[in-house]
Amino acid sequence: MPNQRALVIEDDRFISMIEKRVLESLGLTVTQADSLIEAFRQADQADWCLIILDLHLPDAEGAELLAYVRSHPRFRAAPILCVSGDEDATKLIAGLGGVHLLAKPFQRDTLRKAVLQCLEPFAKVA
């Protein structure tokens, strides 16, 4: 996999720390943002191989948040792993290519498997 940078957009510090540790254990360099505004500040820092996105942030949520993230040129190509405790989250991402869902709460091993599944198409290309 040529690009090894992941962006975690999560406002819960504990969950963000868990996500960061799992990603780092897979050899990824992690940048964290706790809001949509902060994520956009980080956007041009790298070409991202993965974005982990909490669907409820202080400055945007749900479909609006996902649309904003997908609209940014530096985020467009990266697979997105949405994390949410909402039952409606499955409906939100239905039909969106490159968008996966992980239900909260999750176990570290479940997160690890979800990340590997998101990155699998890119690993085959490299």
N, C-alpha and C positions, 0 to 999 in steps of 0.2 A: 504494500500500500504506500504510494508516494507521499501522501499528505498525512501527517500524524497529529494534527491539531483539532481539538474538540472544544466547543463552546457550551458551557452549562449556564442556562438562563433559569434561575431558581431563586425565589426570595426566602425560602426557609433554609437558614444556615446549616442546620443539622443534615437535612436531605442533600443539600449542595455538597457538603463535605463527604458524604457517603458516595455520591456520584463521582466526585473528583477522585477519590481513592480507587474506586473500581476502574475508572478510565485509565488512571496512571498505572495500575497493575497490568493493564493491557498494552502498555507502552506508549500511550497517547500523552501529549502535552495538553494541559487543560487551562482554559481561561474561564473565569467565572463572572457572571453579571447577575444582579439581583432585580433588574427591571428592564423593560424594553428599551428605555433611553440608554441605559448603560450597555446593553447588548449592541445597540447601533454605534455607540462610541468605540466598541471593540471590533466592529465589523471589518474594517479595513486592515486589521492587524495581520490577517492570514487568510489563506484559502482553507476553509473548514472541511474536515472529513466527516464530521458529525455535529449535530446540535441536539442537546437535550433541553427540552422546553417544558417548563411548568405552564399549564394552561390557565393559571390564575396568578397574575402579577399585580403589583400595586397600580400600574399605569395602563394596563390592558389585559383582556382575558378572552378566552374562547376563540370563536371564529375570527374576530377582529385581530387578536394577537397573532394567530396563525397566518392570516392574510398579510399583516405587516412584515412578519419575518420572511415569508415567501417572496415578498415584493423586493427585498433588498438584494441587489446583484451578487453580493459576496455570500449570501446565504442560500441562494436559489438552487444550487447544484447539490448541496449537502443533504444527506438523509436527516430527517428530524424524528427524534424519539420523544413523543409527547408523554408527559407524566401527569396523571390526574386521578383524583378520587371520585370524580363525577361519573355517574352512570351514562349520561348523555355524551360523553367524550367519544365513544365509538361512532355515534352518528355524525359527530363533527368532522372526523377524519375520513369517513367512508368515501371511497372513490378518489382520494388524494394520493397520487403516486409519490413514493419516497417518504411517506409519513407513517410512522408506527406508533402504537400506543402501549404504555405500560401503566397498569393500574396501581394507585397508591392505596394502602401501603405495600411495599415490595421488599423482598429479601435481596441481599447483595448478589446471590447467585442468579436470581431471576433477572436482575438488572444486567449482570454480565452477559447472560445468554441473549437478552434483547439487544444489547450493544453489538455483539458479534453477529447477530442476524442482520442488523442494519448495515454493518460494514462488509458482510459477505460478498455482495456483488463487486465491491471495489477491490477486495483481496484477490479475486479471481483475475482481475484485469492487470494487476501489478506483476 
